[in-house]
Amino acid sequence: MSAPTLSPAARARLLECMRREAGRPIQPKVATLVAALRERFGEQFAGALYYGSCRRQAEPEGVIDLHVLLHDPRPVLGAVSAGLCRLLPPNVYYLEVTHGDAVVRCKYAVLSVAQFHRSCTRAAFHSYFWARYAQPLTLVELDDHEAGLNSLVTALQTLAGRALPLIDEGADWHEFWVRTLGLCYRAELRAEGSGRAEFLVAGHAEHYRELGTTVLDDLPRGRRWPAKLAWTLRIVLGKPLSLARLIKGLYTFDGGLDYVAWKLERHTGKPVEIPERVRRRPLIFLWPLIYKLWREGMFR
């Protein structure tokens, strides 16, 4: 059975919707971060994607989330880090810059331009990338802005085509998004509670309404059992993939353990202490800590 595809008219509507949302201006603090990243990566810098909770704030607070696209990661990351990025993208790093009297912090994920475009398509089995790129974000200084927009529409098509068989007939755009984002959250280790999808949809209701209504009206639903099997595999594979990215991030992300603890505390309201032995030998002692936190309901 062929993959569901959007009609030209529906794709044009979605492209225009993505264009409006992805063209939203970034805050001055974020512009300072992007300038620093452009300087860091030089001619390999191909643009950035700005998403996450800080994007919804007039004055971003906390750790800003960016995805940085590089033409070729090898000259700037080195052979080993670039190899890790190729095997299990993205590589995650941390950056602090000064903006006026304030310190601005960001967590930025690095991947190549080719990886970005591929990860929006059905060639990427897991939802890690196409689920993120189907949601509201800003394209920042992309070398090929139009290609980036088209990949965002492709990411939405991939997400919707894979989720629709599990969405009840007669569901409206709101139920589609809450159910679909819920599937994606289950395919990763997440600290957020069950109401996170509702919160995200409420924050960009008009955007989600236009996207959801269009795909519901245009895309066929497909068969339920192959989709259910595929999502079961994504959920099973997603946990170890999340752990692998977490372990990899400990070596690329300065203060990675403290960031994870802070994020867990922020979403659960429970304190998280990182024992000294975990800081000294994370590959040995991190696993019991992860198991303990999982038993306490800190991960889902």
C-alpha positions in Angstrom: 0.0 0.0 0.0 1.4 3.4 -1.0 2.1 6.1 1.5 -0.7 8.7 1.8 0.1 11.9 0.0 -1.4 15.4 0.1 -3.2 16.9 -2.8 -1.5 19.9 -4.5 -4.2 22.2 -3.1 -3.9 20.9 0.5 -0.1 21.1 0.3 -0.3 24.7 -0.9 -2.5 25.6 2.1 -0.2 23.9 4.5 2.8 25.5 3.0 1.3 29.0 3.4 0.4 28.2 7.0 3.9 27.0 7.7 5.3 30.1 6.0 3.4 32.4 8.4 4.4 30.5 11.5 8.0 29.9 10.5 8.4 33.5 9.6 7.6 34.8 13.1 10.4 37.1 14.3 12.8 35.9 16.9 13.5 37.7 20.2 16.7 39.8 20.4 18.3 37.3 22.9 17.8 34.5 20.4 19.3 36.6 17.6 22.4 37.0 19.8 22.6 33.2 20.2 22.2 32.6 16.5 24.9 35.1 15.7 27.3 33.3 18.1 26.5 30.0 16.5 27.0 31.4 13.0 30.4 32.6 14.2 31.3 29.3 15.8 30.4 27.2 12.8 31.5 29.6 10.1 30.9 28.6 6.5 29.3 25.3 7.6 26.4 27.1 9.3 23.3 26.6 7.1 20.6 28.0 9.5 18.7 27.2 12.7 15.3 26.1 13.8 13.8 27.8 16.9 11.2 25.9 18.8 10.1 25.1 22.4 8.5 26.9 25.3 10.8 30.0 25.1 9.5 30.8 21.7 6.1 31.5 23.1 7.4 34.1 25.6 7.8 37.8 24.9 11.1 37.7 26.9 12.5 34.2 26.8 13.5 32.7 30.2 15.2 29.4 30.9 17.1 27.4 28.4 16.3 28.2 24.8 15.9 25.3 22.3 17.6 25.4 18.9 18.3 23.0 16.1 21.4 24.0 14.1 21.8 22.8 10.5 25.3 22.4 9.1 26.4 21.7 5.5 29.0 19.3 6.7 29.5 18.6 10.4 33.0 16.9 10.1 35.2 20.0 9.7 33.7 21.7 12.8 32.7 18.8 15.1 35.7 16.5 14.4 35.7 12.9 13.1 34.4 11.2 16.3 31.6 13.7 17.1 30.5 13.9 13.5 30.5 10.1 13.3 28.2 10.0 16.4 26.0 12.6 14.9 25.7 10.5 11.7 24.9 7.3 13.7 22.5 8.8 16.2 21.5 12.4 15.4 21.5 15.0 16.7 24.5 15.9 18.8 23.4 18.2 21.7 25.5 21.1 23.0 25.2 24.0 25.4 26.0 27.6 24.9 25.9 30.8 27.0 26.2 34.3 25.6 25.9 37.8 27.0 23.0 40.0 25.8 23.2 43.3 27.5 23.4 42.6 31.2 21.8 39.2 30.9 23.3 35.7 30.4 21.3 33.8 27.7 21.5 30.0 27.7 20.6 27.6 25.0 20.6 23.9 24.3 21.3 23.3 20.6 21.1 20.2 18.6 23.3 19.8 15.6 22.6 17.8 12.4 23.4 18.2 8.8 21.1 19.8 6.2 20.8 16.4 4.5 19.8 14.7 7.8 17.2 17.5 8.4 15.5 17.0 5.1 15.6 13.2 5.3 14.3 13.1 8.9 11.1 14.8 7.8 10.2 12.0 5.4 9.0 8.5 5.8 12.6 7.3 5.5 12.8 8.2 9.2 10.9 5.5 11.1 11.0 7.0 14.5 8.9 10.1 15.3 11.8 12.0 17.1 12.3 14.5 14.2 9.2 14.6 12.1 7.0 15.0 15.2 9.0 18.1 16.3 9.2 19.6 12.8 5.5 19.3 12.3 4.9 21.6 15.3 5.3 25.4 15.4 8.8 26.7 15.0 10.7 29.5 13.3 13.2 29.0 10.5 16.2 31.3 11.2 18.6 32.3 8.4 18.2 29.1 6.4 20.3 29.1 3.3 17.4 27.6 1.4 14.3 28.9 3.2 11.8 27.5 0.7 13.3 24.0 0.9 13.1 24.2 4.7 9.4 25.1 4.5 8.7 22.2 2.1 10.4 19.8 4.5 8.2 21.1 7.4 5.1 20.3 5.3 6.6 16.9 4.6 7.1 16.3 8.3 3.5 17.1 8.9 2.4 14.7 6.1 4.6 12.0 7.6 3.2 12.5 11.1 -0.4 12.7 10.0 -0.1 9.7 7.6 1.3 7.5 10.4 -1.1 8.7 13.1 -4.4 8.9 11.3 -5.2 5.2 11.2 -5.3 5.3 15.0 -7.5 8.4 15.2 -11.2 7.7 15.6 -13.5 8.5 12.7 -15.2 11.8 13.2 -12.4 13.2 15.3 -11.9 17.0 15.0 -8.6 18.8 14.6 -8.1 19.2 18.4 -8.6 15.5 19.1 -6.3 14.6 16.2 -3.5 16.7 17.6 -3.9 15.7 21.2 -4.0 12.0 20.3 -1.1 12.3 17.8 1.2 14.2 20.1 0.4 11.7 22.8 1.6 8.9 20.6 4.8 10.7 20.0 5.4 11.4 23.7 5.0 7.7 24.4 7.8 7.0 21.9 10.3 8.9 24.0 11.4 9.2 27.6 9.5 12.3 28.7 9.2 14.1 32.0 6.0 16.0 31.0 2.6 15.0 32.3 -0.3 13.7 30.3 -1.7 17.2 29.9 1.3 18.4 27.9 -0.3 17.9 24.5 -3.4 19.8 25.5 -1.2 22.7 26.7 0.8 22.8 23.4 -2.3 22.8 21.3 -3.9 25.5 23.3 -0.8 27.7 22.9 -1.1 27.7 19.1 -4.8 26.8 18.6 -5.3 28.6 15.3 -2.2 27.2 13.7 -3.0 23.7 14.9 -6.6 24.1 13.8 -5.6 25.0 10.2 -3.1 22.2 9.9 -5.3 19.6 11.6 -8.4 20.4 9.6 -6.5 20.3 6.3 -4.9 16.9 6.9 -8.2 15.4 8.2 -10.0 16.6 5.1 -7.4 15.5 2.6 -5.4 12.4 3.8 -6.8 8.9 3.7 -6.7 7.1 7.0 -5.0 3.9 5.9 -5.2 0.5 7.7 -5.2 0.4 11.4 -3.2 -2.8 12.3 0.0 -1.9 10.4 0.0 1.6 11.9 -0.7 0.1 15.4 2.2 -2.3 15.0 4.5 0.5 13.8 3.7 2.7 16.8 4.2 -0.2 19.1 7.7 -0.6 17.7 8.4 3.2 17.9 7.4 3.1 21.6 9.5 0.1 22.3 12.5 1.4 20.4 12.1 5.0 21.6 13.1 4.3 25.2 16.5 2.9 24.5 17.1 5.5 21.8 16.3 8.3 24.3 18.7 6.7 26.7 21.4 6.5 24.1 20.9 10.2 23.2 21.1 11.0 26.9 24.4 9.2 27.4 25.8 10.7 24.2 24.7 14.2 25.4 26.7 13.8 28.7 29.9 14.1 26.6 28.8 16.9 24.4 26.6 19.0 26.7 28.4 20.9 29.4 26.3 20.5 32.6 24.1 17.9 31.0 23.4 16.1 34.2 22.3 19.3 35.9 20.2 20.2 32.9 18.3 16.9 33.0 17.8 17.2 36.8 16.5 20.8 36.3 14.1 19.7 33.6 12.7 16.8 35.6 12.2 19.1 38.6 10.5 21.7 36.4 8.0 19.2 35.0 7.4 17.0 38.0 7.8 19.4 40.9 10.0 16.8 42.7 13.6 17.5 43.6 16.3 15.5 41.8 19.8 15.0 43.3 22.7 13.9 41.2 25.0 11.8 43.4 28.7 12.5 43.2 29.5 9.0 41.9 27.2 9.5 38.9 29.1 12.7 38.1 32.5 10.9 38.3 31.5 7.8 36.4 28.2 8.3 34.5 28.5 5.2 32.3 28.6 3.0 35.4 26.4 4.7 37.9 23.8 6.5 35.7 21.8 3.4 35.1 20.7 2.8 38.7 19.8 6.4 39.0 17.6 6.3 35.8 15.9 3.1 37.1 15.2 4.8 40.4 13.8 7.9 38.8 11.7 5.7 36.5 10.3 3.8 39.4 9.4 7.1 41.1 7.4 8.2 38.0 9.9 10.9 36.8 10.0 9.4 33.3 7.1 8.3 31.2 
